[in-house]
Structure formats: structure tokens, C-alpha cells
Amino acid sequence: MTKRKAAGLYRQQPLIESYQGRLLNNQQGSYLNFSGNDYLGLATEPELVKALAEGAERFGVGSSGSPLVTGHHYAHRALSDALCDWLGADDVLLFSSGFAANQVMLQHLADKTDHLLLDKLCHASLIDAALNSDAPYKRFPHQDLVALELLLKKHPSALVVTEGVFSMDGDSPDLKTVFTLCQTNKADLLLDDAHGVGVLGVEGKGSWQQQGLKASDMLCLMANFGKALAGQGAFLAGSATVIDYLRQFARHYIYSTALSPALCWAMKTSVDLSRKQQWRRDKLQDNIGLFKTLAAAAGLTLLPSDTAIQPLMIGEADQAMRISASLKQQGIWLSAIRPPTVPQGSARLRITLSASHQTNDIRLLVKKLEQWL
């Protein structure tokens, strides 16, 4: 621990006493929040809060058991139906977290005769799932589709694993080309769209829809409720055959207590709001455009991203921590992202934007960053 502290890598969990979207509060004061994943500003939406309370009153708080025993309630089915209608999938399974869902997707849809091919910057949950899978795996350089094609030609039975929006860099792969490579080489596509669903595409269906794919073009799609949909948990979507297979054999699903039915009822409302309220995505895009314009004028070095995730490269972890601490003293909550979450020498300030941010919030952030950098 001493070495971690000296290297600026020691981790602590901050205590948030209240959350109002663009604002965080704790005992030290109130802060503009540029580190959350509440991209659409739904977490404190009164209609969503009301739906959670209604779900608790109608169905209770706990599900009482695993989904195959007593844990699958009407609220779970209603949410599943809403997701299928939204995304155009045959069926879905609900999970307690995106981490659990990704474990299932990779461990149960690949066997020792297959090869898992992962983008180098895939999330830790996907890497851990590959490590624990029976299938051998390889990682190709980030967004290097030439390298991916060479691997596909070398491994005829493969599953390509990538993300719709990469969580630390904020960029998106060319999913149309990835899918074409999979088709040509008789491979399957597994997509983690945690940071795309709700934000991108028509009705917020996701990065895959924005780039012209159909739900059926993927063997399996993972997304979660903890980002734009402002809740907790995750789901896998796919064909009736794939989802029923996972229902029979996925240990994370079979042996875990099902999600709270109250939460599921709220997430159904969140899906409805995401579909209907295009103004939230429009406002988010306006905020992204404003931030990038101001950042460019200020000479800030951002990674290339058109999404709500705008990483500002710093380099050394201790410097990133100093800037983060200084901003906090000035009323801005902007967390430093350090190794091992990102590679050595690539510590950054991971700026996340929301539909709830106001123009003056973004102007103030850029002004303070310009003073530092």
C-alpha cells in the first residue's frame, strides 16, 4: 500500500451524500459533476423516481430468489418485453451487473474449439471473462481491423469481441466493417454497448443501430442499466435460441438472486423515457459539441471522441491526481483515471458530459482546465 500511495495509485471510495445530476454534495461542499455516467440526466428524473416507488409498492423490493425459482416476476417480464420491442431482439436475460453479463456472454458462447478475439482496450469484465473461458483468446491492437482480419483468417472458428463505445477512450469502432469481416470469415460478433445504449442511434438503441446494424447481426449484445438508463444491472439480448441456451446453462443467471422487481419496473420507465425524449440526446450532443469547441480553442489535448466520454490526457498519475484535487477545491468533481485502469504513462482526466449540464458549467470547466494546462 505504501508503494501504491507513493506512485499516486492508491484508491479510495468518496462518500457522496446527495446527487442532483450535474451536482454532487458531501460534507465538504457542492461540486459540478463531470465524472458520472448519467448521460441523459435520468437518475433524478421525477417520473423515474415515481416508477421506482410504485414498483416497490406493487411488487416489493426483493425478488425473493433466483430467476428459475421464485425470482422472475411480472416486472422482470415487462422490462424484458420493453427491451425486446426497443432493440428488435427475440429475447433478453437480466443480470445483476454488466460484469456478470459479460462473464456469461464470453464463457458460455465460446468453447475450446473457438477463439475469442478481443480489442486490446476491451473492458476488464471482458478480459476476465476471456481468461476464464474454455476458449483460447487473443487481443488485437485497438481499432486495428487489418490485424483483426489476419487473426480471423488464422482462426476459422472465432468470436469477435468489442465495445460500441470504449469506456476510457470514448471512441467507437467501425462496427459495419467489423461485422463484414465476421461475415466473410464465418465468425460471430459479441458487442458490449454499455456506453452506447440510450445515447446513440434512433431512440437511443445504441452504437450498432447508429452504424446500420440490426440486432440479429450480433450473436449477443450486452448493455447495462447503470449508464444512460440511470439504474443498476444489465442484460444480454439475442435470438431466442441463444438466450434460451444461456437460460439453461449460465451459472451467473441460474444461481444469483434476480434483480429487484421495483428496480425493473423503474428501468421499464427509463427505457420508455429514453425512446420518447429525443431532446435529452440532442442536449447531450450540444454539450459535447460545445465542450470540444471550447477545449480546442483552449489548446487542451483530448483523445479523438465524439461521445459523452472526453478524455484529457495528462500522462503521469501523480500529476493527474494533483489536477483533480485542485479542481475539487474549486468546486469541480473530475476524477483522475490511473493505471492499471489505463496503461502506464496514459493517466487522464476522464470528462463525462450529460444532458443535465448547463452551458456555464462547461465554460467554467474549460476555463479551470486551461489555467492548469
Buried (B, 14 or more C-beta within 10 A) or exposed (E): EEEEEEEBBEEEEEEEEEBEBBBBBEEEEEBBBBBBBBBBBBBBBEEBBEBBEBBBEEBBEBBEEBBEEEBBBEBBEBBBEBBBEBBEBBBBBBBBBBBBBBBBBBBBBBEEEBBBBBBBBBBEBBBBBBEEBEBEBBBBEBBEBEBBBEBBEEBEBBBBBBBBBBBBBBBBBEBEEBBEBBEEBEBBBBBBBBBBBBBBBEBBBBBBBBBEBEBEBBBBBBBBBBBBBBBBBBBBBBBEEBBBBBBEEBEBBBEBBBBBBBBBBBBBBBBBBBBEBEEBBEBBBBBBEBBBEBBEEEEBEBBEBBBBBBBBBBEBBBBBBBBBEBBBEEEBBBBBBBBEBBEEEBBBBBBBBBBBBEEEBBEBBBEBBBEBB
